[in-house]
Amino acid sequence: MNHRYLLWCLLVCTLTVVPSSTRATVVVPADLNELVRDSLAIVRGRVVSVRARQGTGRQIERLVNVEVITYYKGDLGKNVVFRVPGGTLGRYRTLVIGAPKYVDGEEVVLFLNARARSTPHVLGLFQGTYRVLDDEVAGRRVVVPAGLEATSRTHRVVRGDGSRRPVALSTFEVTLRQLVASAAGARR
């Protein structure tokens, strides 16, 4: 009887400690072709502002305002505002694994999509964000997939997926324009 009572108490304690709702983030790997094909707009721009707001339910999301430098696909205007899940609002925080972070003044290439008349969002979370950085060693501007920028500033990546390595901005733009043209031709 005591053994059964202890198990019952343990079960009750466990159920009171476990959060009432848990969520998971699943990111399906996407290559550059898929990002180009599935995006409504592809834009290079400079982050002007990032602000948090309450999204649906109790979730927090960030609205990122980007001043457009150039479009590779689509056109959403001179400035684009898109949403990213997660953020901090007052004393509350929503953490979404895989959601990219943005800093005022940084230059980025974004693969954006939207449903009907909703605010655009980045495709594939971090996969739809590429950062444009200065490579002081090579003396050129490079495009780096989000999540890789910390390692690319200190040393050259020598292993792993070749598509996840820093690429010269000019080379990246040529590749991107070719993929956009190819995707447009395939839709005809």
C-alpha positions in Angstrom: 0.0 0.0 0.0 2.8 2.4 0.9 4.5 1.7 -2.4 1.4 2.5 -4.4 0.8 5.7 -2.4 4.4 6.8 -3.2 3.9 6.2 -6.9 0.7 8.1 -6.8 2.4 11.1 -5.1 5.2 11.0 -7.6 2.8 11.0 -10.5 0.9 14.0 -9.1 4.1 15.9 -8.5 5.4 15.2 -12.0 2.1 16.3 -13.6 2.1 19.6 -11.7 5.7 20.4 -12.6 5.4 19.6 -16.3 4.3 22.6 -18.3 0.7 22.6 -19.7 1.8 23.2 -23.2 5.0 22.2 -24.9 6.0 22.9 -28.5 8.6 21.6 -30.8 10.5 23.2 -33.7 11.2 21.1 -36.7 13.3 22.6 -39.5 13.4 20.6 -42.7 16.7 21.3 -44.5 16.3 23.5 -47.6 18.9 24.2 -50.3 19.2 27.4 -52.2 17.1 26.1 -55.1 14.2 25.4 -52.8 14.5 28.8 -51.0 14.4 30.5 -54.4 11.5 28.5 -55.7 9.3 28.8 -52.5 10.0 32.5 -51.8 7.6 35.3 -52.7 10.5 37.9 -52.5 14.2 37.7 -52.2 15.7 40.9 -50.9 19.1 42.3 -49.8 18.8 45.1 -47.3 19.9 46.8 -44.1 18.1 46.1 -40.8 16.6 49.4 -39.6 14.8 48.2 -36.5 13.7 45.2 -34.6 10.8 45.3 -32.1 8.9 42.7 -30.2 5.1 42.4 -30.0 2.5 40.0 -28.7 1.6 37.6 -31.5 -1.2 35.1 -31.5 -2.1 33.6 -28.1 0.7 34.3 -25.6 3.5 34.0 -28.1 5.9 36.8 -28.7 7.2 37.7 -32.1 9.6 40.3 -33.5 8.9 42.7 -36.3 12.0 43.4 -38.4 12.1 46.5 -40.6 14.6 46.3 -43.5 15.5 49.1 -45.9 15.8 47.5 -49.3 19.1 47.7 -51.2 18.0 45.4 -54.1 15.4 42.8 -55.0 16.4 39.5 -56.7 12.8 38.3 -56.8 9.5 40.1 -56.2 8.9 43.6 -54.9 7.5 44.5 -51.5 8.4 48.2 -51.5 11.3 50.3 -50.3 11.1 49.0 -46.8 10.0 45.5 -45.8 8.6 44.5 -42.4 8.6 40.8 -41.7 7.9 38.7 -38.6 10.2 36.3 -36.8 8.9 34.0 -34.0 10.3 34.5 -30.5 11.6 37.5 -28.6 11.5 39.4 -25.3 8.6 41.7 -24.3 8.9 43.2 -20.9 9.6 40.4 -18.5 8.3 37.7 -20.8 10.3 35.8 -23.4 9.4 33.3 -26.1 12.3 31.2 -27.3 12.1 29.5 -30.7 15.0 27.3 -31.6 16.2 28.1 -35.2 14.7 31.6 -35.3 17.4 34.0 -36.5 18.4 37.1 -34.6 18.7 40.5 -36.3 20.7 43.6 -35.2 20.1 47.2 -36.3 22.5 48.2 -39.1 23.4 44.7 -40.3 23.1 43.8 -44.0 21.2 40.6 -44.9 19.8 38.7 -47.8 16.3 37.4 -47.0 14.1 34.8 -48.6 10.5 35.9 -47.6 7.1 34.4 -48.0 3.6 35.3 -46.9 0.1 33.8 -46.7 -2.6 35.9 -48.4 -2.4 39.4 -46.8 -0.4 38.5 -43.7 2.9 40.0 -42.7 5.8 38.2 -44.5 8.1 35.7 -42.7 11.5 34.3 -43.4 11.4 30.9 -45.1 12.9 28.0 -43.1 13.7 30.1 -40.1 17.5 30.6 -40.0 17.9 29.0 -43.5 16.2 32.0 -45.2 18.7 34.5 -43.8 22.1 35.1 -45.2 24.4 37.8 -43.7 26.6 40.1 -45.8 29.9 40.6 -44.0 33.3 42.2 -44.8 36.1 39.7 -45.1 39.1 41.7 -44.1 41.5 38.8 -44.9 40.4 38.5 -48.6 39.4 42.2 -48.9 35.9 41.5 -50.2 32.3 41.2 -49.1 31.0 37.8 -48.5 27.6 36.2 -47.9 27.3 33.8 -45.0 24.4 31.6 -44.0 22.9 32.5 -40.7 24.4 30.5 -37.9 27.8 30.3 -39.6 28.8 34.0 -39.2 30.6 33.5 -35.9 33.0 30.9 -37.2 33.6 32.6 -40.6 34.9 35.8 -39.0 37.7 34.0 -37.2 38.8 31.3 -39.6 38.0 29.6 -42.9 35.6 26.7 -42.7 37.4 23.6 -44.1 34.8 20.8 -43.7 31.1 20.3 -43.8 28.5 21.2 -46.4 30.2 23.3 -49.1 27.0 25.3 -49.7 27.2 26.5 -46.1 30.5 28.3 -46.6 31.1 32.0 -47.1 30.7 33.0 -50.7 31.8 36.3 -52.4 28.7 38.6 -52.6 29.2 39.0 -56.4 29.3 35.3 -56.9 26.2 34.7 -54.7 24.3 37.4 -56.6 25.1 35.8 -60.0 24.0 32.4 -58.7 20.8 33.8 -57.2 19.8 35.6 -60.4 20.4 32.4 -62.4 18.3 30.4 -60.0 15.5 33.0 -60.1 15.5 33.1 -63.9 15.5 29.3 -64.0 12.6 29.0 -61.6 10.6 31.6 -63.6 11.3 29.7 -66.8 10.1 26.4 -65.2 6.7 28.0 -64.2 5.9 28.9 -67.8 
